[in-house]
Amino acid sequence: MTRRKKTRSLADKVTIRTGKRKDYKKWRHENPDQVTSSRRFTQKKRQQRKLQAARKLARQEQGVSLPIHPGSDEKNEKNSEEHEE
């Protein structure tokens, strides 16, 4: 009598499965409208986003503003004088 090869996973062997992770993942994929995040999770994420936005604003206000095109005002003035003549 030959021995069957041992497998690590029982997922392939079992035919009837209820309440398992694969079943739940499949159900979630098929019914996206019924799946919602918990209230605690959404509140936590909203709070994190507020903190992130506040930190970003603080960084922007703390930074030094640099001229985008330094010296372009002088060139524009010279060009406009030439065109007027």
Jmol script that loads the backbone (N, CA, C; Angstrom):
load data "model"
ATOM      1  N   MET A   1       0.836  -1.185   0.000  1.00  0.00           N
ATOM      2  CA  MET A   1       0.000   0.000   0.000  1.00  0.00           C
ATOM      3  C   MET A   1       0.885   1.255   0.000  1.00  0.00           C
ATOM      4  N   THR A   2       0.580   2.164  -0.920  1.00  0.00           N
ATOM      5  CA  THR A   2       1.391   3.380  -0.994  1.00  0.00           C
ATOM      6  C   THR A   2       0.783   4.457  -0.100  1.00  0.00           C
ATOM      7  N   ARG A   3       1.669   5.243   0.439  1.00  0.00           N
ATOM      8  CA  ARG A   3       1.205   6.316   1.328  1.00  0.00           C
ATOM      9  C   ARG A   3       0.895   7.553   0.514  1.00  0.00           C
ATOM     10  N   ARG A   4      -0.130   8.268   0.937  1.00  0.00           N
ATOM     11  CA  ARG A   4      -0.462   9.534   0.275  1.00  0.00           C
ATOM     12  C   ARG A   4       0.514  10.606   0.717  1.00  0.00           C
ATOM     13  N   LYS A   5       0.829  11.485  -0.183  1.00  0.00           N
ATOM     14  CA  LYS A   5       1.746  12.577   0.131  1.00  0.00           C
ATOM     15  C   LYS A   5       1.059  13.558   1.084  1.00  0.00           C
ATOM     16  N   LYS A   6       1.789  13.971   2.100  1.00  0.00           N
ATOM     17  CA  LYS A   6       1.237  14.925   3.066  1.00  0.00           C
ATOM     18  C   LYS A   6       1.174  16.312   2.436  1.00  0.00           C
ATOM     19  N   THR A   7       0.115  17.016   2.699  1.00  0.00           N
ATOM     20  CA  THR A   7       0.020  18.403   2.247  1.00  0.00           C
ATOM     21  C   THR A   7      -0.073  19.289   3.464  1.00  0.00           C
ATOM     22  N   ARG A   8       0.483  20.463   3.340  1.00  0.00           N
ATOM     23  CA  ARG A   8       0.446  21.388   4.471  1.00  0.00           C
ATOM     24  C   ARG A   8      -0.927  22.018   4.623  1.00  0.00           C
ATOM     25  N   SER A   9      -1.578  22.273   3.494  1.00  0.00           N
ATOM     26  CA  SER A   9      -2.853  22.980   3.547  1.00  0.00           C
ATOM     27  C   SER A   9      -4.013  22.001   3.441  1.00  0.00           C
ATOM     28  N   LEU A  10      -4.995  22.192   4.277  1.00  0.00           N
ATOM     29  CA  LEU A  10      -6.201  21.365   4.214  1.00  0.00           C
ATOM     30  C   LEU A  10      -7.274  22.034   3.357  1.00  0.00           C
ATOM     31  N   ALA A  11      -6.996  23.247   2.895  1.00  0.00           N
ATOM     32  CA  ALA A  11      -8.011  24.009   2.164  1.00  0.00           C
ATOM     33  C   ALA A  11      -8.456  23.295   0.901  1.00  0.00           C
ATOM     34  N   ASP A  12      -7.534  22.626   0.212  1.00  0.00           N
ATOM     35  CA  ASP A  12      -7.886  21.942  -1.032  1.00  0.00           C
ATOM     36  C   ASP A  12      -8.651  20.657  -0.777  1.00  0.00           C
ATOM     37  N   LYS A  13      -8.428  20.033   0.365  1.00  0.00           N
ATOM     38  CA  LYS A  13      -9.064  18.751   0.669  1.00  0.00           C
ATOM     39  C   LYS A  13     -10.525  18.918   1.085  1.00  0.00           C
ATOM     40  N   VAL A  14     -10.802  19.973   1.792  1.00  0.00           N
ATOM     41  CA  VAL A  14     -12.136  20.154   2.361  1.00  0.00           C
ATOM     42  C   VAL A  14     -13.088  20.640   1.279  1.00  0.00           C
ATOM     43  N   THR A  15     -14.269  20.031   1.213  1.00  0.00           N
ATOM     44  CA  THR A  15     -15.241  20.420   0.189  1.00  0.00           C
ATOM     45  C   THR A  15     -16.258  21.413   0.735  1.00  0.00           C
ATOM     46  N   ILE A  16     -16.754  21.190   1.938  1.00  0.00           N
ATOM     47  CA  ILE A  16     -17.737  22.105   2.531  1.00  0.00           C
ATOM     48  C   ILE A  16     -17.013  23.026   3.496  1.00  0.00           C
ATOM     49  N   ARG A  17     -17.073  24.334   3.208  1.00  0.00           N
ATOM     50  CA  ARG A  17     -16.399  25.300   4.070  1.00  0.00           C
ATOM     51  C   ARG A  17     -17.326  26.479   4.308  1.00  0.00           C
ATOM     52  N   THR A  18     -17.555  26.776   5.537  1.00  0.00           N
ATOM     53  CA  THR A  18     -18.396  27.933   5.858  1.00  0.00           C
ATOM     54  C   THR A  18     -17.686  28.777   6.894  1.00  0.00           C
ATOM     55  N   GLY A  19     -17.780  30.078   6.722  1.00  0.00           N
ATOM     56  CA  GLY A  19     -17.175  30.993   7.685  1.00  0.00           C
ATOM     57  C   GLY A  19     -15.675  31.052   7.601  1.00  0.00           C
ATOM     58  N   LYS A  20     -15.106  30.597   6.530  1.00  0.00           N
ATOM     59  CA  LYS A  20     -13.658  30.645   6.382  1.00  0.00           C
ATOM     60  C   LYS A  20     -13.248  31.911   5.643  1.00  0.00           C
ATOM     61  N   ARG A  21     -11.975  32.213   5.718  1.00  0.00           N
ATOM     62  CA  ARG A  21     -11.476  33.453   5.142  1.00  0.00           C
ATOM     63  C   ARG A  21     -11.673  33.507   3.623  1.00  0.00           C
ATOM     64  N   LYS A  22     -11.400  32.403   2.930  1.00  0.00           N
ATOM     65  CA  LYS A  22     -11.563  32.404   1.474  1.00  0.00           C
ATOM     66  C   LYS A  22     -13.015  32.655   1.089  1.00  0.00           C
ATOM     67  N   ASP A  23     -13.925  32.058   1.819  1.00  0.00           N
ATOM     68  CA  ASP A  23     -15.345  32.261   1.539  1.00  0.00           C
ATOM     69  C   ASP A  23     -15.721  33.722   1.743  1.00  0.00           C
ATOM     70  N   TYR A  24     -15.227  34.300   2.823  1.00  0.00           N
ATOM     71  CA  TYR A  24     -15.542  35.685   3.134  1.00  0.00           C
ATOM     72  C   TYR A  24     -14.965  36.622   2.067  1.00  0.00           C
ATOM     73  N   LYS A  25     -13.723  36.342   1.640  1.00  0.00           N
ATOM     74  CA  LYS A  25     -13.105  37.171   0.599  1.00  0.00           C
ATOM     75  C   LYS A  25     -13.908  37.093  -0.693  1.00  0.00           C
ATOM     76  N   LYS A  26     -14.376  35.896  -1.016  1.00  0.00           N
ATOM     77  CA  LYS A  26     -15.174  35.717  -2.228  1.00  0.00           C
ATOM     78  C   LYS A  26     -16.503  36.473  -2.111  1.00  0.00           C
ATOM     79  N   TRP A  27     -17.139  36.371  -0.938  1.00  0.00           N
ATOM     80  CA  TRP A  27     -18.412  37.052  -0.718  1.00  0.00           C
ATOM     81  C   TRP A  27     -18.224  38.566  -0.818  1.00  0.00           C
ATOM     82  N   ARG A  28     -17.149  39.092  -0.211  1.00  0.00           N
ATOM     83  CA  ARG A  28     -16.869  40.534  -0.273  1.00  0.00           C
ATOM     84  C   ARG A  28     -16.662  40.992  -1.697  1.00  0.00           C
ATOM     85  N   HIS A  29     -15.976  40.164  -2.488  1.00  0.00           N
ATOM     86  CA  HIS A  29     -15.721  40.512  -3.885  1.00  0.00           C
ATOM     87  C   HIS A  29     -17.029  40.546  -4.681  1.00  0.00           C
ATOM     88  N   GLU A  30     -17.939  39.633  -4.358  1.00  0.00           N
ATOM     89  CA  GLU A  30     -19.204  39.552  -5.092  1.00  0.00           C
ATOM     90  C   GLU A  30     -20.222  40.590  -4.629  1.00  0.00           C
ATOM     91  N   ASN A  31     -20.113  41.055  -3.375  1.00  0.00           N
ATOM     92  CA  ASN A  31     -21.084  42.008  -2.818  1.00  0.00           C
ATOM     93  C   ASN A  31     -20.393  43.255  -2.263  1.00  0.00           C
ATOM     94  N   PRO A  32     -19.820  44.092  -3.123  1.00  0.00           N
ATOM     95  CA  PRO A  32     -19.106  45.261  -2.612  1.00  0.00           C
ATOM     96  C   PRO A  32     -20.022  46.302  -1.977  1.00  0.00           C
ATOM     97  N   ASP A  33     -21.303  46.315  -2.377  1.00  0.00           N
ATOM     98  CA  ASP A  33     -22.214  47.320  -1.832  1.00  0.00           C
ATOM     99  C   ASP A  33     -22.601  47.019  -0.382  1.00  0.00           C
ATOM    100  N   GLN A  34     -22.487  45.777   0.044  1.00  0.00           N
ATOM    101  CA  GLN A  34     -22.864  45.413   1.415  1.00  0.00           C
ATOM    102  C   GLN A  34     -21.701  45.527   2.393  1.00  0.00           C
ATOM    103  N   VAL A  35     -20.505  45.723   1.876  1.00  0.00           N
ATOM    104  CA  VAL A  35     -19.321  45.776   2.728  1.00  0.00           C
ATOM    105  C   VAL A  35     -19.025  47.231   3.073  1.00  0.00           C
ATOM    106  N   THR A  36     -19.006  47.565   4.349  1.00  0.00           N
ATOM    107  CA  THR A  36     -18.660  48.918   4.788  1.00  0.00           C
ATOM    108  C   THR A  36     -17.636  48.837   5.907  1.00  0.00           C
ATOM    109  N   SER A  37     -16.842  49.875   6.022  1.00  0.00           N
ATOM    110  CA  SER A  37     -15.858  49.934   7.093  1.00  0.00           C
ATOM    111  C   SER A  37     -16.559  50.202   8.415  1.00  0.00           C
ATOM    112  N   SER A  38     -15.921  49.785   9.495  1.00  0.00           N
ATOM    113  CA  SER A  38     -16.498  50.027  10.812  1.00  0.00           C
ATOM    114  C   SER A  38     -16.445  51.516  11.137  1.00  0.00           C
ATOM    115  N   ARG A  39     -17.327  51.949  12.030  1.00  0.00           N
ATOM    116  CA  ARG A  39     -17.380  53.367  12.404  1.00  0.00           C
ATOM    117  C   ARG A  39     -16.062  53.795  13.044  1.00  0.00           C
ATOM    118  N   ARG A  40     -15.498  52.922  13.846  1.00  0.00           N
ATOM    119  CA  ARG A  40     -14.252  53.236  14.535  1.00  0.00           C
ATOM    120  C   ARG A  40     -13.114  53.459  13.527  1.00  0.00           C
ATOM    121  N   PHE A  41     -13.061  52.594  12.504  1.00  0.00           N
ATOM    122  CA  PHE A  41     -12.021  52.708  11.490  1.00  0.00           C
ATOM    123  C   PHE A  41     -12.151  54.015  10.709  1.00  0.00           C
ATOM    124  N   THR A  42     -13.386  54.363  10.305  1.00  0.00           N
ATOM    125  CA  THR A  42     -13.579  55.585   9.530  1.00  0.00           C
ATOM    126  C   THR A  42     -13.250  56.824  10.355  1.00  0.00           C
ATOM    127  N   GLN A  43     -13.607  56.801  11.639  1.00  0.00           N
ATOM    128  CA  GLN A  43     -13.270  57.934  12.507  1.00  0.00           C
ATOM    129  C   GLN A  43     -11.759  58.063  12.666  1.00  0.00           C
ATOM    130  N   LYS A  44     -11.101  56.928  12.830  1.00  0.00           N
ATOM    131  CA  LYS A  44      -9.656  56.921  12.986  1.00  0.00           C
ATOM    132  C   LYS A  44      -8.972  57.486  11.741  1.00  0.00           C
ATOM    133  N   LYS A  45      -9.425  57.040  10.560  1.00  0.00           N
ATOM    134  CA  LYS A  45      -8.832  57.512   9.316  1.00  0.00           C
ATOM    135  C   LYS A  45      -9.100  58.999   9.093  1.00  0.00           C
ATOM    136  N   ARG A  46     -10.312  59.470   9.436  1.00  0.00           N
ATOM    137  CA  ARG A  46     -10.646  60.878   9.291  1.00  0.00           C
ATOM    138  C   ARG A  46      -9.721  61.722  10.172  1.00  0.00           C
ATOM    139  N   GLN A  47      -9.505  61.260  11.397  1.00  0.00           N
ATOM    140  CA  GLN A  47      -8.626  61.969  12.324  1.00  0.00           C
ATOM    141  C   GLN A  47      -7.192  62.002  11.779  1.00  0.00           C
ATOM    142  N   GLN A  48      -6.727  60.870  11.229  1.00  0.00           N
ATOM    143  CA  GLN A  48      -5.377  60.817  10.670  1.00  0.00           C
ATOM    144  C   GLN A  48      -5.228  61.786   9.500  1.00  0.00           C
ATOM    145  N   ARG A  49      -6.254  61.874   8.669  1.00  0.00           N
ATOM    146  CA  ARG A  49      -6.189  62.783   7.525  1.00  0.00           C
ATOM    147  C   ARG A  49      -6.155  64.235   7.977  1.00  0.00           C
ATOM    148  N   LYS A  50      -6.934  64.556   9.028  1.00  0.00           N
ATOM    149  CA  LYS A  50      -6.919  65.921   9.557  1.00  0.00           C
ATOM    150  C   LYS A  50      -5.526  66.271  10.072  1.00  0.00           C
ATOM    151  N   LEU A  51      -4.919  65.349  10.818  1.00  0.00           N
ATOM    152  CA  LEU A  51      -3.578  65.586  11.353  1.00  0.00           C
ATOM    153  C   LEU A  51      -2.563  65.760  10.221  1.00  0.00           C
ATOM    154  N   GLN A  52      -2.695  64.923   9.205  1.00  0.00           N
ATOM    155  CA  GLN A  52      -1.771  64.999   8.077  1.00  0.00           C
ATOM    156  C   GLN A  52      -1.900  66.344   7.367  1.00  0.00           C
ATOM    157  N   ALA A  53      -3.129  66.807   7.173  1.00  0.00           N
ATOM    158  CA  ALA A  53      -3.351  68.087   6.509  1.00  0.00           C
ATOM    159  C   ALA A  53      -2.788  69.233   7.350  1.00  0.00           C
ATOM    160  N   ALA A  54      -2.973  69.163   8.666  1.00  0.00           N
ATOM    161  CA  ALA A  54      -2.460  70.208   9.552  1.00  0.00           C
ATOM    162  C   ALA A  54      -0.936  70.252   9.500  1.00  0.00           C
ATOM    163  N   ARG A  55      -0.310  69.077   9.508  1.00  0.00           N
ATOM    164  CA  ARG A  55       1.162  69.030   9.430  1.00  0.00           C
ATOM    165  C   ARG A  55       1.653  69.591   8.103  1.00  0.00           C
ATOM    166  N   LYS A  56       0.943  69.266   7.032  1.00  0.00           N
ATOM    167  CA  LYS A  56       1.344  69.760   5.711  1.00  0.00           C
ATOM    168  C   LYS A  56       1.244  71.282   5.654  1.00  0.00           C
ATOM    169  N   LEU A  57       0.157  71.833   6.198  1.00  0.00           N
ATOM    170  CA  LEU A  57      -0.009  73.293   6.239  1.00  0.00           C
ATOM    171  C   LEU A  57       1.108  73.945   7.037  1.00  0.00           C
ATOM    172  N   ALA A  58       1.438  73.344   8.186  1.00  0.00           N
ATOM    173  CA  ALA A  58       2.494  73.897   9.030  1.00  0.00           C
ATOM    174  C   ALA A  58       3.828  73.894   8.285  1.00  0.00           C
ATOM    175  N   ARG A  59       4.102  72.815   7.570  1.00  0.00           N
ATOM    176  CA  ARG A  59       5.353  72.746   6.798  1.00  0.00           C
ATOM    177  C   ARG A  59       5.378  73.800   5.710  1.00  0.00           C
ATOM    178  N   GLN A  60       4.247  73.995   5.025  1.00  0.00           N
ATOM    179  CA  GLN A  60       4.195  74.984   3.951  1.00  0.00           C
ATOM    180  C   GLN A  60       4.393  76.397   4.483  1.00  0.00           C
ATOM    181  N   GLU A  61       3.788  76.702   5.629  1.00  0.00           N
ATOM    182  CA  GLU A  61       3.909  78.040   6.202  1.00  0.00           C
ATOM    183  C   GLU A  61       5.311  78.276   6.738  1.00  0.00           C
ATOM    184  N   GLN A  62       5.954  77.210   7.199  1.00  0.00           N
ATOM    185  CA  GLN A  62       7.285  77.334   7.772  1.00  0.00           C
ATOM    186  C   GLN A  62       8.350  77.518   6.685  1.00  0.00           C
ATOM    187  N   GLY A  63       8.085  77.007   5.508  1.00  0.00           N
ATOM    188  CA  GLY A  63       9.062  77.045   4.423  1.00  0.00           C
ATOM    189  C   GLY A  63       9.283  78.448   3.886  1.00  0.00           C
ATOM    190  N   VAL A  64      10.396  78.599   3.179  1.00  0.00           N
ATOM    191  CA  VAL A  64      10.757  79.878   2.579  1.00  0.00           C
ATOM    192  C   VAL A  64      10.166  79.939   1.182  1.00  0.00           C
ATOM    193  N   SER A  65       9.522  81.055   0.869  1.00  0.00           N
ATOM    194  CA  SER A  65       8.957  81.194  -0.474  1.00  0.00           C
ATOM    195  C   SER A  65      10.051  81.663  -1.422  1.00  0.00           C
ATOM    196  N   LEU A  66      10.180  80.971  -2.541  1.00  0.00           N
ATOM    197  CA  LEU A  66      11.193  81.300  -3.530  1.00  0.00           C
ATOM    198  C   LEU A  66      10.523  81.885  -4.765  1.00  0.00           C
ATOM    199  N   PRO A  67      11.168  82.842  -5.421  1.00  0.00           N
ATOM    200  CA  PRO A  67      10.599  83.370  -6.667  1.00  0.00           C
ATOM    201  C   PRO A  67      10.649  82.293  -7.748  1.00  0.00           C
ATOM    202  N   ILE A  68       9.563  82.164  -8.506  1.00  0.00           N
ATOM    203  CA  ILE A  68       9.486  81.102  -9.511  1.00  0.00           C
ATOM    204  C   ILE A  68      10.415  81.389 -10.677  1.00  0.00           C
ATOM    205  N   HIS A  69      10.366  82.618 -11.219  1.00  0.00           N
ATOM    206  CA  HIS A  69      11.232  83.009 -12.330  1.00  0.00           C
ATOM    207  C   HIS A  69      12.032  84.240 -11.913  1.00  0.00           C
ATOM    208  N   PRO A  70      13.143  84.037 -11.220  1.00  0.00           N
ATOM    209  CA  PRO A  70      13.905  85.210 -10.763  1.00  0.00           C
ATOM    210  C   PRO A  70      14.478  85.979 -11.941  1.00  0.00           C
ATOM    211  N   GLY A  71      14.322  87.295 -11.893  1.00  0.00           N
ATOM    212  CA  GLY A  71      14.876  88.152 -12.937  1.00  0.00           C
ATOM    213  C   GLY A  71      14.020  88.247 -14.180  1.00  0.00           C
ATOM    214  N   SER A  72      12.910  87.557 -14.237  1.00  0.00           N
ATOM    215  CA  SER A  72      12.074  87.615 -15.443  1.00  0.00           C
ATOM    216  C   SER A  72      11.337  88.945 -15.528  1.00  0.00           C
ATOM    217  N   ASP A  73      11.113  89.611 -14.405  1.00  0.00           N
ATOM    218  CA  ASP A  73      10.438  90.923 -14.417  1.00  0.00           C
ATOM    219  C   ASP A  73      11.277  91.948 -15.172  1.00  0.00           C
ATOM    220  N   GLU A  74      12.584  91.914 -14.969  1.00  0.00           N
ATOM    221  CA  GLU A  74      13.477  92.854 -15.648  1.00  0.00           C
ATOM    222  C   GLU A  74      13.451  92.617 -17.154  1.00  0.00           C
ATOM    223  N   LYS A  75      13.476  91.345 -17.556  1.00  0.00           N
ATOM    224  CA  LYS A  75      13.455  91.018 -18.981  1.00  0.00           C
ATOM    225  C   LYS A  75      12.138  91.460 -19.613  1.00  0.00           C
ATOM    226  N   ASN A  76      11.037  91.256 -18.915  1.00  0.00           N
ATOM    227  CA  ASN A  76       9.732  91.644 -19.436  1.00  0.00           C
ATOM    228  C   ASN A  76       9.636  93.153 -19.627  1.00  0.00           C
ATOM    229  N   GLU A  77      10.197  93.888 -18.687  1.00  0.00           N
ATOM    230  CA  GLU A  77      10.161  95.351 -18.797  1.00  0.00           C
ATOM    231  C   GLU A  77      10.959  95.824 -20.007  1.00  0.00           C
ATOM    232  N   LYS A  78      12.134  95.210 -20.236  1.00  0.00           N
ATOM    233  CA  LYS A  78      12.972  95.595 -21.385  1.00  0.00           C
ATOM    234  C   LYS A  78      12.256  95.263 -22.683  1.00  0.00           C
ATOM    235  N   ASN A  79      11.642  94.077 -22.768  1.00  0.00           N
ATOM    236  CA  ASN A  79      10.942  93.673 -23.981  1.00  0.00           C
ATOM    237  C   ASN A  79       9.753  94.578 -24.263  1.00  0.00           C
ATOM    238  N   SER A  80       9.032  94.962 -23.236  1.00  0.00           N
ATOM    239  CA  SER A  80       7.868  95.818 -23.448  1.00  0.00           C
ATOM    240  C   SER A  80       8.295  97.220 -23.909  1.00  0.00           C
ATOM    241  N   GLU A  81       9.438  97.714 -23.440  1.00  0.00           N
ATOM    242  CA  GLU A  81       9.949  99.006 -23.870  1.00  0.00           C
ATOM    243  C   GLU A  81      10.333  98.970 -25.330  1.00  0.00           C
ATOM    244  N   GLU A  82      10.960  97.854 -25.774  1.00  0.00           N
ATOM    245  CA  GLU A  82      11.392  97.724 -27.149  1.00  0.00           C
ATOM    246  C   GLU A  82      10.174  97.675 -28.083  1.00  0.00           C
ATOM    247  N   HIS A  83       9.117  97.013 -27.671  1.00  0.00           N
ATOM    248  CA  HIS A  83       7.938  96.862 -28.518  1.00  0.00           C
ATOM    249  C   HIS A  83       7.156  98.176 -28.638  1.00  0.00           C
ATOM    250  N   GLU A  84       7.250  99.035 -27.639  1.00  0.00           N
ATOM    251  CA  GLU A  84       6.526 100.293 -27.658  1.00  0.00           C
ATOM    252  C   GLU A  84       7.109 101.265 -28.662  1.00  0.00           C
ATOM    253  N   GLU A  85       8.417 101.204 -28.890  1.00  0.00           N
ATOM    254  CA  GLU A  85       9.083 102.168 -29.804  1.00  0.00           C
ATOM    255  C   GLU A  85       8.846 101.923 -31.219  1.00  0.00           C
TER     256      GLU A  85
END
end "model"
wireframe off; spacefill off
backbone 0.3
color backbone group
